[in-house]
Amino acid sequence: MAILARTQATTTPAGRNRVLVGLMLTMALAAMDATIVATAIPSIVHDLGGFSLFAWVFSIYLLAQAVTIPAYGKLADLFGRKPILMFGTVVFLLGSVLSGVAWNMIALIVFRGVQGLGASAVQATTTTLAGDLYTLEERGRVQGWLSSVWGVAAIIGPAIGGFFAEYATWRWIFYLNVPIGAAALVMIGRYLHEHIEPRPHRIDYEGAALLVAGAGLLILGLLTGGVNWGWRSGPSLAIFAVALVALAAFGWHETRAAEPLLPPWVFSRRLLVGANLAGVVLGGLTIGLSTFLPTYAQDVLGTDAVGAGFVLAGETVGWTLTAAISARFYLRLGFRDTALVGVVTCCGSAALFVLLPVAAPAWVAALGCFIMGCGLGLLATATIVGLQSVVGWTRRGVVTGANMFARNVGQAVGAAVFGGIANATLGGWLRAAPPSLHGQLPASINNASNLLHGGQQTSAAALDYVRQGLALAIHHVFVGLAVVAIAGLAVLLATPRHFARLHFPGDSDGSGFTTEHTEDTEKERLEPQRTQRTPRTKERTND
């Protein structure tokens, strides 16, 4: 049967603009909490104790966020974007308030997990709504606005967190979310309207449980392996073994579920597989640069913390700029070729970092960040808008959630691989130190950075030796970034050039809808949308 699905924002352009403001506010909740907590950690540990557990304040948030995005994407297709977005915002605010009243580190970790559950709904549905409310011509610009939220958060989040920790209390970094979230709920509740023809649904609870268990354990193993225990230790092997069994069971179950959480067609269409593998590459490039470049800027190039922040801000500026103008590229070149331009640009940036001399001025590193951001902006926007353009309303949440899940997996894998490269390189360098320096050197990359910042008294020779080792370790990370960028190039070259509309004969996704066979490309699909300039975008999907 056919379904009439409609997402609209009143009858005026101002209505869509107000919804966009609401989406940016909800996105700000997730973006700010990824950065604002870091500078307040010393105060949190001082008040709550549990120093050995503080890393989980970040890990549990990212873990909960990553593993539930596909579920929220599917639910948004079944029940509409608005209820899922508002539910996620309320859950996030509840987690924020509870985090603010946490009485010990265990409680804070649990409540941060609640925040992560809400943040995943926010991320999945805001990106999907951008595809619902705006035409292909407009989506690049809108993605640029949404991307800018992350850039602003990366700059002001640490400053706000430090201010509250120093002059008030760290608890206010969580309470600050309440007025922002309340404003977002008002804007979305008042101006966003959806019409979904009701029909009975069967929620894939079993698939959700298997995915959360499998993906959760996989990401947990990547986050803790080589840190809490060795990669070949019993705990690591057990975690990865159970993760693989759960993921295999999930794949088997999805082929039999009435309304699967991640339908088999997500993994069987070459176009979708290629775009999602590009998402993994995107996540790896993002985490590798953002994790190690600030340390490189401060401890090798000699900038202060503010200077390192501005160096990394170049990535945000480049990303926002190219995302905003990406429509000019993908309307002329197509989605695949626009993504190719992006990944080639990333290769150029990675080459610059590989060739970056130790005595280079900080502006050269900032330029490399800007170039990387330009490439990532084109890659991210072309893939997500392209995916949204080849399916109807009833599948847009699934493909969006799957792509964002792929990015999160890329970040987790990237963090583990690049961290392992850096630690192995630095560890080998320190073990090969001259006998005259024994007893003066740290044992890990974190302690090395602490030593260079005066956290430990040592000789000038030891400082210089550690700085050289740190430079070599992060240089190897830059080489890894280049390898990942080249892998992304190979993935996109193997991806179909034309993002043709996908069809699903015989109700292949179990949703109860059938599909008409259409093979229109992204440019051909744009023609009818050009006549629909009002915000009442209406799609009749026969999928």
C-alpha positions as CSV (number, residue, x, y, z in Angstrom):
1,M,0.0,0.0,0.0
2,A,1.1,3.6,-0.5
3,I,1.6,6.0,2.4
4,L,1.4,9.8,2.4
5,A,4.1,11.1,4.7
6,R,4.6,14.8,5.3
7,T,6.9,16.9,7.4
8,Q,6.2,20.6,7.3
9,A,7.0,23.8,9.2
10,T,3.9,26.1,8.9
11,T,3.2,27.8,5.6
12,T,5.9,30.4,5.6
13,P,9.7,30.3,5.1
14,A,9.9,31.8,8.6
15,G,8.4,28.6,10.0
16,R,11.2,26.5,8.6
17,N,13.8,29.0,9.9
18,R,12.3,28.7,13.4
19,V,12.5,24.9,13.2
20,L,16.1,25.2,12.0
21,V,16.9,27.3,15.0
22,G,15.2,24.6,17.2
23,L,17.3,21.9,15.5
24,M,20.5,23.9,16.0
25,L,19.6,24.3,19.7
26,T,19.1,20.6,20.1
27,M,22.3,19.9,18.2
28,A,24.1,22.3,20.5
29,L,23.1,20.1,23.5
30,A,24.9,17.1,22.1
31,A,27.8,19.2,20.7
32,M,28.5,21.2,23.9
33,D,28.5,18.1,26.2
34,A,31.2,16.5,24.0
35,T,33.6,19.4,24.9
36,I,32.4,21.3,28.0
37,V,32.9,18.5,30.5
38,A,36.6,18.0,29.8
39,T,37.9,21.2,31.5
40,A,35.8,20.6,34.6
41,I,37.1,17.0,35.2
42,P,39.7,18.1,37.8
43,S,37.0,19.8,39.9
44,I,34.6,16.9,39.4
45,V,37.3,14.4,40.6
46,H,38.1,16.7,43.6
47,D,34.4,16.7,44.7
48,L,33.4,13.2,43.9
49,G,36.6,11.2,44.0
50,G,36.9,8.1,41.7
51,F,40.0,9.3,39.8
52,S,40.4,5.8,38.3
53,L,36.9,6.0,36.8
54,F,36.8,9.5,35.4
55,A,37.6,8.4,31.8
56,W,34.2,6.6,31.8
57,V,32.5,10.0,32.2
58,F,33.4,10.4,28.5
59,S,33.3,6.8,27.3
60,I,29.9,5.9,28.6
61,Y,28.4,9.0,26.9
62,L,30.0,8.2,23.5
63,L,29.1,4.5,23.9
64,A,25.4,5.1,24.7
65,Q,25.3,7.6,21.9
66,A,26.9,5.4,19.2
67,V,25.0,2.1,19.8
68,T,21.4,3.6,19.8
69,I,21.5,5.9,16.8
70,P,20.3,3.1,14.3
71,A,17.4,2.4,16.6
72,Y,16.3,6.0,16.8
73,G,16.6,6.2,13.0
74,K,14.2,3.3,12.5
75,L,11.8,4.7,15.1
76,A,11.8,8.0,13.4
77,D,10.7,6.2,10.2
78,L,7.9,4.4,12.0
79,F,6.5,7.1,14.2
80,G,7.8,10.4,12.8
81,R,10.7,12.6,13.5
82,K,9.1,15.0,15.9
83,P,8.1,12.6,18.7
84,I,11.5,10.9,18.6
85,L,13.4,14.3,18.6
86,M,11.3,15.6,21.5
87,F,11.7,12.4,23.5
88,G,15.4,12.4,23.0
89,T,15.7,16.0,24.1
90,V,13.7,15.3,27.2
91,V,15.9,12.3,28.0
92,F,19.0,14.4,27.5
93,L,17.7,17.1,29.8
94,L,16.8,14.5,32.5
95,G,20.3,13.1,32.2
96,S,21.7,16.6,32.5
97,V,19.8,17.4,35.7
98,L,20.7,14.0,37.3
99,S,24.4,14.5,36.3
100,G,24.2,17.9,38.1
101,V,23.1,16.3,41.4
102,A,25.4,13.2,41.1
103,W,26.7,12.3,44.6
104,N,29.6,10.1,43.5
105,M,31.5,9.1,40.3
106,I,29.5,5.9,39.7
107,A,26.2,8.0,39.7
108,L,27.7,10.5,37.4
109,I,28.8,7.8,34.9
110,V,25.3,6.3,34.9
111,F,23.6,9.7,34.4
112,R,26.0,10.5,31.6
113,G,24.9,7.3,30.0
114,V,21.3,8.7,30.2
115,Q,22.5,11.8,28.5
116,G,24.1,9.8,25.7
117,L,20.8,7.9,25.1
118,G,19.1,11.3,24.5
119,A,22.0,12.7,22.4
120,S,21.8,9.9,19.9
121,A,18.1,10.6,19.2
122,V,19.0,14.3,18.8
123,Q,21.8,13.6,16.3
124,A,19.8,11.0,14.2
125,T,16.6,13.0,13.9
126,T,18.0,16.5,13.3
127,T,20.0,15.3,10.4
128,T,17.0,13.4,9.0
129,L,14.8,16.4,9.4
130,A,17.2,18.5,7.3
131,G,16.5,16.0,4.5
132,D,12.7,16.2,5.0
133,L,12.3,20.0,5.1
134,Y,14.7,21.2,2.5
135,T,15.3,20.5,-1.2
136,L,18.6,19.2,-2.6
137,E,19.6,22.7,-3.4
138,E,19.2,23.8,0.2
139,R,20.4,20.8,2.2
140,G,24.1,21.6,1.8
141,R,23.6,25.0,3.3
142,V,21.5,23.6,6.1
143,Q,24.1,21.0,6.9
144,G,26.6,23.8,7.0
145,W,24.5,25.5,9.7
146,L,24.2,22.3,11.7
147,S,28.0,21.7,11.3
148,S,28.7,25.2,12.6
149,V,27.1,24.3,15.9
150,W,29.9,21.7,16.5
151,G,32.5,24.2,15.6
152,V,31.2,26.8,18.0
153,A,30.9,24.2,20.7
154,A,34.5,23.1,20.2
155,I,35.7,26.7,20.8
156,I,33.4,27.9,23.6
157,G,32.6,24.6,25.4
158,P,36.0,24.3,27.1
159,A,35.9,27.9,28.1
160,I,32.5,27.7,29.6
161,G,33.4,24.5,31.5
162,G,36.5,26.1,32.9
163,F,34.6,29.2,33.9
164,F,32.0,27.3,35.9
165,A,34.6,25.0,37.5
166,E,36.7,28.0,38.5
167,Y,34.2,30.6,39.6
168,A,31.0,28.7,40.4
169,T,30.5,24.9,40.5
170,W,31.0,22.2,37.8
171,R,27.4,21.2,38.3
172,W,26.3,24.2,36.3
173,I,27.8,22.8,33.2
174,F,24.9,20.3,33.2
175,Y,22.2,22.7,34.4
176,L,23.1,25.0,31.5
177,N,21.5,22.5,29.2
178,V,18.0,23.0,30.7
179,P,17.2,26.5,29.3
180,I,18.7,25.6,25.9
181,G,16.8,22.4,25.7
182,A,13.6,24.1,26.8
183,A,13.9,26.7,24.1
184,A,14.5,24.0,21.5
185,L,11.4,22.1,22.7
186,V,9.2,25.2,22.4
187,M,10.5,26.0,18.8
188,I,10.1,22.4,17.6
189,G,6.8,21.8,19.4
190,R,5.2,24.9,18.0
191,Y,6.5,25.1,14.4
192,L,7.2,21.6,13.3
193,H,4.2,19.6,12.1
194,E,4.0,16.1,10.8
195,H,1.3,14.0,9.3
196,I,1.7,10.3,9.6
197,E,-1.1,7.9,8.6
198,P,-1.3,5.6,11.6
199,R,-0.9,1.9,11.1
200,P,0.2,-0.9,13.4
201,H,3.9,-1.5,13.8
202,R,6.0,-4.3,15.3
203,I,9.1,-2.9,17.0
204,D,12.2,-5.0,16.6
205,Y,13.1,-5.3,20.3
206,E,15.2,-8.4,19.8
207,G,17.2,-6.7,17.0
208,A,17.7,-3.6,19.1
209,A,19.0,-5.7,22.1
210,L,21.4,-7.7,19.9
211,L,22.7,-4.6,18.2
212,V,23.2,-2.7,21.4
213,A,25.0,-5.7,22.9
214,G,27.2,-6.4,19.9
215,A,28.1,-2.9,18.9
216,G,28.3,-1.8,22.5
217,L,30.8,-4.5,23.4
218,L,32.8,-3.9,20.1
219,I,33.2,-0.2,20.9
220,L,33.8,-1.0,24.6
221,G,36.6,-3.3,23.5
222,L,38.1,-0.7,21.2
223,L,37.9,2.0,24.0
224,T,39.5,-0.1,26.7
225,G,41.9,-2.4,24.8
226,G,45.5,-1.3,25.3
227,V,44.4,1.1,28.0
228,N,42.7,-0.9,30.8
229,W,44.2,-4.2,29.7
230,G,46.3,-5.5,26.8
231,W,44.8,-6.3,23.4
232,R,45.7,-10.0,23.8
233,S,44.5,-10.3,27.4
234,G,41.6,-12.4,28.5
235,P,39.2,-9.5,29.0
236,S,39.8,-8.1,25.5
237,L,39.5,-11.5,23.8
238,A,36.3,-12.2,25.7
239,I,34.7,-8.9,24.9
240,F,35.5,-9.1,21.2
241,A,34.3,-12.7,21.0
242,V,30.9,-12.0,22.6
243,A,30.6,-8.9,20.4
244,L,31.1,-10.9,17.2
245,V,28.6,-13.6,18.3
246,A,26.0,-10.9,19.2
247,L,26.6,-9.1,15.8
248,A,26.3,-12.3,13.9
249,A,23.1,-13.1,15.7
250,F,21.8,-9.6,14.9
251,G,22.5,-10.1,11.2
252,W,20.7,-13.5,11.2
253,H,17.7,-12.0,13.1
254,E,17.3,-9.0,10.8
255,T,16.7,-11.3,7.8
256,R,13.7,-12.7,9.6
257,A,12.2,-9.7,11.5
258,A,8.9,-8.3,10.4
259,E,10.2,-4.7,10.6
260,P,14.0,-5.0,11.1
261,L,16.0,-2.3,12.8
262,L,18.6,-2.3,10.1
263,P,17.0,-4.0,7.1
264,P,19.2,-6.3,5.0
265,W,19.0,-3.9,2.0
266,V,21.2,-1.5,4.0
267,F,24.1,-4.0,3.7
268,S,23.2,-5.4,0.2
269,R,23.1,-2.3,-1.9
270,R,26.6,-1.3,-3.2
271,L,25.7,2.4,-3.1
272,L,24.7,2.3,0.6
273,V,27.7,0.1,1.6
274,G,30.1,2.5,-0.2
275,A,28.6,5.6,1.4
276,N,28.7,4.0,4.9
277,L,32.3,2.8,4.5
278,A,33.0,6.4,3.6
279,G,31.4,7.3,6.9
280,V,33.8,5.0,8.7
281,V,36.7,6.8,7.0
282,L,35.2,10.2,7.9
283,G,35.0,9.2,11.6
284,G,38.6,7.9,11.6
285,L,40.0,11.1,10.0
286,T,38.0,13.3,12.4
287,I,39.1,11.5,15.6
288,G,42.7,11.1,14.6
289,L,43.2,14.8,13.9
290,S,41.2,16.2,16.8
291,T,42.8,13.8,19.4
292,F,46.5,14.3,18.5
293,L,46.9,17.6,16.8
294,P,46.4,19.8,20.0
295,T,49.1,17.8,21.7
296,Y,51.4,18.2,18.7
297,A,50.7,21.9,18.5
298,Q,51.5,22.5,22.2
299,D,54.3,20.0,22.9
300,V,56.1,19.9,19.5
301,L,55.3,23.2,17.8
302,G,55.4,25.1,21.0
303,T,52.0,26.9,21.1
304,D,49.9,27.4,24.2
305,A,46.5,25.9,24.8
306,V,44.7,28.8,23.2
307,G,46.9,28.6,20.2
308,A,46.3,24.9,19.9
309,G,42.6,25.5,20.0
310,F,42.8,28.0,17.1
311,V,44.9,25.5,15.1
312,L,42.2,22.9,15.4
313,A,39.5,25.5,14.8
314,G,40.8,25.6,11.2
315,E,39.1,22.2,10.6
316,T,35.8,23.5,11.8
317,V,36.0,26.6,9.7
318,G,36.8,24.6,6.6
319,W,34.1,22.0,7.3
320,T,31.4,24.6,7.8
321,L,32.4,26.6,4.7
322,T,32.4,23.7,2.2
323,A,29.3,22.1,3.7
324,A,27.5,25.4,3.1
325,I,28.5,25.6,-0.5
326,S,28.5,21.8,-1.2
327,A,25.2,22.0,-3.2
328,R,27.1,23.9,-6.0
329,F,29.4,20.8,-6.2
330,Y,26.9,18.0,-6.0
331,L,24.4,19.6,-8.3
332,R,27.1,19.9,-11.0
333,L,29.3,16.8,-10.3
334,G,26.9,14.5,-8.5
335,F,27.2,13.1,-5.0
336,R,29.9,10.5,-5.5
337,D,32.3,12.8,-7.4
338,T,31.7,15.6,-4.8
339,A,32.7,13.1,-2.1
340,L,35.7,12.2,-4.2
341,V,36.8,15.8,-4.4
342,G,36.5,15.9,-0.6
343,V,38.5,12.8,0.1
344,V,41.2,13.9,-2.4
345,T,41.4,17.2,-0.4
346,C,41.8,15.1,2.8
347,C,44.6,13.2,1.1
348,G,46.4,16.5,0.4
349,S,45.9,17.7,4.0
350,A,47.3,14.3,5.3
351,A,50.3,14.7,3.0
352,L,51.0,18.1,4.4
353,F,50.9,16.8,8.0
354,V,53.2,13.9,7.1
355,L,55.7,16.4,5.6
356,L,55.2,18.9,8.5
357,P,58.7,19.7,10.0
358,V,59.1,19.8,13.7
359,A,60.1,23.5,13.5
360,A,57.1,24.5,11.4
361,P,55.1,27.6,12.5
362,A,51.7,26.9,14.0
363,W,49.9,28.6,11.1
364,V,51.1,25.8,8.8
365,A,49.3,23.2,11.0
366,A,46.2,25.4,11.1
367,L,46.3,25.5,7.3
368,G,46.5,21.7,7.2
369,C,43.5,21.6,9.5
370,F,41.6,24.0,7.3
371,I,42.3,21.9,4.2
372,M,41.2,18.7,6.1
373,G,38.0,20.5,7.2
374,C,37.2,21.5,3.6
375,G,37.6,17.9,2.5
376,L,35.6,16.5,5.4
377,G,32.8,19.0,4.8
378,L,32.4,17.9,1.2
379,L,32.7,14.2,2.0
380,A,30.2,14.4,4.9
381,T,27.6,16.5,3.2
382,A,27.7,14.7,-0.1
383,T,27.3,11.3,1.4
384,I,24.5,12.1,3.9
385,V,22.5,14.2,1.4
386,G,23.1,11.7,-1.3
387,L,21.8,8.8,0.9
388,Q,18.7,10.8,1.8
389,S,18.0,11.5,-1.8
390,V,17.8,7.9,-3.0
391,V,15.1,6.7,-0.6
392,G,11.7,7.9,0.4
393,W,10.5,9.4,3.7
394,T,9.8,5.9,5.2
395,R,13.5,4.9,4.9
396,R,15.3,8.2,5.4
397,G,15.7,7.7,9.1
398,V,17.2,4.2,8.6
399,V,19.8,5.3,6.1
400,T,20.7,8.4,8.1
401,G,21.1,6.5,11.3
402,A,23.1,3.8,9.6
403,N,25.5,6.4,8.2
404,M,25.9,8.2,11.5
405,F,26.5,4.8,13.2
406,A,29.3,4.1,10.7
407,R,30.9,7.4,11.6
408,N,30.8,6.5,15.3
409,V,32.4,3.1,14.6
410,G,35.1,4.9,12.5
411,Q,35.8,7.2,15.5
412,A,36.0,4.2,17.9
413,V,38.3,2.2,15.6
414,G,40.4,5.3,14.8
415,A,40.8,6.2,18.5
416,A,42.0,2.6,19.2
417,V,44.3,2.3,16.2
418,F,45.9,5.8,16.4
419,G,46.2,5.5,20.1
420,G,48.0,2.2,19.7
421,I,50.3,3.6,17.1
422,A,51.2,6.6,19.2
423,N,51.7,4.6,22.4
424,A,53.8,1.9,20.7
425,T,56.0,4.4,19.0
426,L,56.6,6.5,22.1
427,G,57.1,3.4,24.2
428,G,59.7,2.0,21.9
429,W,61.4,5.4,21.8
430,L,61.5,5.7,25.6
431,R,62.8,2.1,25.9
432,A,65.7,3.0,23.5
433,A,66.7,6.0,25.6
434,P,70.4,6.5,26.4
435,P,71.4,5.1,29.8
436,S,72.1,8.6,31.1
437,L,68.3,9.4,30.9
438,H,67.0,6.3,32.6
439,G,64.8,7.2,35.6
440,Q,64.0,10.7,34.1
441,L,61.5,9.6,31.5
442,P,57.7,8.9,31.5
443,A,56.1,5.7,30.5
444,S,53.1,6.9,28.4
445,I,52.0,9.6,26.0
446,N,49.8,11.2,28.7
447,N,52.7,11.3,31.2
448,A,55.0,12.6,28.5
449,S,52.7,15.6,27.8
450,N,52.5,16.2,31.6
451,L,56.3,16.2,31.9
452,L,56.6,18.7,29.0
453,H,54.2,21.0,30.8
454,G,56.2,21.1,34.0
455,G,54.3,18.4,35.9
456,Q,57.5,16.6,36.7
457,Q,61.0,18.0,37.3
458,T,63.6,16.6,34.9
459,S,66.6,17.7,32.9
460,A,66.6,19.7,29.7
461,A,68.1,16.6,27.9
462,A,65.2,14.4,29.0
463,L,62.7,17.1,27.9
464,D,64.2,17.3,24.5
465,Y,64.3,13.5,24.2
466,V,60.7,13.2,25.1
467,R,59.7,16.0,22.7
468,Q,61.5,14.1,19.9
469,G,59.7,10.9,20.8
470,L,56.3,12.7,20.9
471,A,57.0,14.2,17.5
472,L,57.8,10.8,16.1
473,A,54.8,9.2,17.6
474,I,52.3,11.8,16.3
475,H,54.1,11.8,12.9
476,H,53.3,8.1,12.7
477,V,49.6,9.0,13.5
478,F,49.8,11.5,10.6
479,V,51.0,8.7,8.3
480,G,48.0,6.6,9.6
481,L,45.7,9.5,8.6
482,A,47.2,9.4,5.1
483,V,46.5,5.7,4.9
484,V,42.9,6.2,6.0
485,A,42.4,9.0,3.5
486,I,43.8,6.8,0.7
487,A,41.5,4.0,1.8
488,G,38.6,6.4,1.6
489,L,39.6,7.2,-2.0
490,A,39.5,3.5,-2.9
491,V,36.1,3.1,-1.3
492,L,34.6,5.9,-3.2
493,L,36.1,4.8,-6.5
494,A,34.3,1.5,-5.9
495,T,31.0,3.2,-5.1
496,P,28.5,3.7,-8.0
497,R,29.0,7.1,-9.6
498,H,25.3,7.9,-9.9
499,F,23.1,8.0,-6.7
500,A,20.0,6.6,-8.4
501,R,16.7,6.2,-6.6
502,L,16.6,2.8,-4.9
503,H,13.6,0.6,-5.4
504,F,12.4,-2.2,-3.2
505,P,10.3,-4.7,-5.0
506,G,8.4,-7.2,-3.0
507,D,8.4,-5.3,0.2
508,S,12.1,-6.1,0.8
509,D,12.4,-4.1,4.0
510,G,9.4,-5.6,5.7
511,S,7.7,-2.2,6.3
512,G,4.5,-3.1,4.5
513,F,5.1,-0.6,1.7
514,T,5.8,-1.5,-2.0
515,T,7.9,0.4,-4.4
516,E,7.6,1.7,-8.0
517,H,10.7,1.2,-10.1
518,T,12.5,4.5,-10.6
519,E,16.0,5.1,-11.8
520,D,16.1,8.9,-11.7
521,T,19.5,10.5,-10.7
522,E,19.9,13.2,-8.1
523,K,19.7,15.9,-10.7
524,E,16.5,14.5,-12.3
525,R,14.9,14.1,-8.9
526,L,15.6,17.8,-8.2
527,E,13.4,19.0,-11.0
528,P,10.0,18.5,-9.3
529,Q,11.4,19.9,-6.1
530,R,12.4,23.1,-7.7
531,T,8.7,23.9,-8.1
532,Q,8.0,23.1,-4.5
533,R,9.5,26.2,-3.0
534,T,7.0,26.3,-0.1
535,P,7.8,24.7,3.2
536,R,5.0,22.2,2.8
537,T,7.2,19.6,1.3
538,K,5.2,16.5,0.6
539,E,6.5,13.2,-0.6
540,R,4.4,10.3,-1.8
541,T,6.6,7.3,-1.2
542,N,5.6,3.9,-2.7
543,D,8.3,2.2,-0.9
